[in-house]
Amino acid sequence: DTGVSQDPRHKITKRGQNVTFRCDPISEHNRLYWYRQTLGQGPEFLTYFQNEAQLEKSRLLSDRFSAERPKGSFSTLEIQRTEQGDSAMYLCASSTSGSSYNEQFFGPGTRLTVL
Amino acid sequence: GQQLNQSPQSMFIQEGEDVSMNCTSSSIFNTWLWYKQDPGEGPVLLIALYKAGELTSNGRLTAQFGITRKDSFLNISASIPSDVGIYFCAGHMEYGNKLVFGAGTILRVKS
């Protein structure tokens, strides 16, 4: 399967713990995005990487959130000192830099539950 | 921030019927996309539209990019049970890197 993959698919944690999610984009895609989706809503943009450079961050990305893409391939999203409000589906997407760069392909998501 | 108004919020239709949903915005977008999401999964891209007035089909799906660049619609013809799910519109502005999503249309099909 050459689609976007995310790990883990589900994570349950206690408030105050740190969690880290991983995203592996489609191999030839150099653009990578993180979104957050809560129940009954569409995905909301968190951050964007082109290769290893983080070029855009949403105001939704508080200081407790950090994302990296060290070698321009996979990416990690870390949430420190989790809060119950962080419970959501975290989605990763990737796209090319060609003419169809606006077509973002999503992974299956990581469902986070903070108790 | 930008918001997309997607309607209807949900619909419950008979198998074989045609379905129509739309999305409007106060902002201009240079790309409109339609996604389908099944429970517990990520959104799957159905159709991408790049030009104002463009009409694009993908099997039983047809979508149009409004001429004002502020709206789009999606039609599904002859619905089948596997069409159930949540359909999202998303817009991409000329400058920037993010997609802005609507709140989704929940489609339920009676067999």
Boltz contact constraints between the chains, C-beta under 6 A:
constraints:
  - contact:
      token1: [A, 41]
      token2: [B, 103]
      max_distance: 6.0
  - contact:
      token1: [A, 42]
      token2: [B, 88]
      max_distance: 6.0
  - contact:
      token1: [A, 42]
      token2: [B, 101]
      max_distance: 6.0
  - contact:
      token1: [A, 42]
      token2: [B, 102]
      max_distance: 6.0
  - contact:
      token1: [A, 42]
      token2: [B, 103]
      max_distance: 6.0
  - contact:
      token1: [A, 42]
      token2: [B, 104]
      max_distance: 6.0
  - contact:
      token1: [A, 43]
      token2: [B, 101]
      max_distance: 6.0
  - contact:
      token1: [A, 45]
      token2: [B, 98]
      max_distance: 6.0
  - contact:
      token1: [A, 48]
      token2: [B, 97]
      max_distance: 6.0
  - contact:
      token1: [A, 56]
      token2: [B, 97]
      max_distance: 6.0
  - contact:
      token1: [A, 91]
      token2: [B, 42]
      max_distance: 6.0
  - contact:
      token1: [A, 102]
      token2: [B, 31]
      max_distance: 6.0
  - contact:
      token1: [A, 102]
      token2: [B, 92]
      max_distance: 6.0
  - contact:
      token1: [A, 103]
      token2: [B, 48]
      max_distance: 6.0
  - contact:
      token1: [A, 104]
      token2: [B, 99]
      max_distance: 6.0
  - contact:
      token1: [A, 106]
      token2: [B, 42]
      max_distance: 6.0
  - contact:
      token1: [A, 106]
      token2: [B, 43]
      max_distance: 6.0
  - contact:
      token1: [A, 107]
      token2: [B, 42]
      max_distance: 6.0
  - contact:
      token1: [A, 108]
      token2: [B, 41]
      max_distance: 6.0
  - contact:
      token1: [A, 108]
      token2: [B, 42]
      max_distance: 6.0
  - contact:
      token1: [A, 109]
      token2: [B, 42]
      max_distance: 6.0
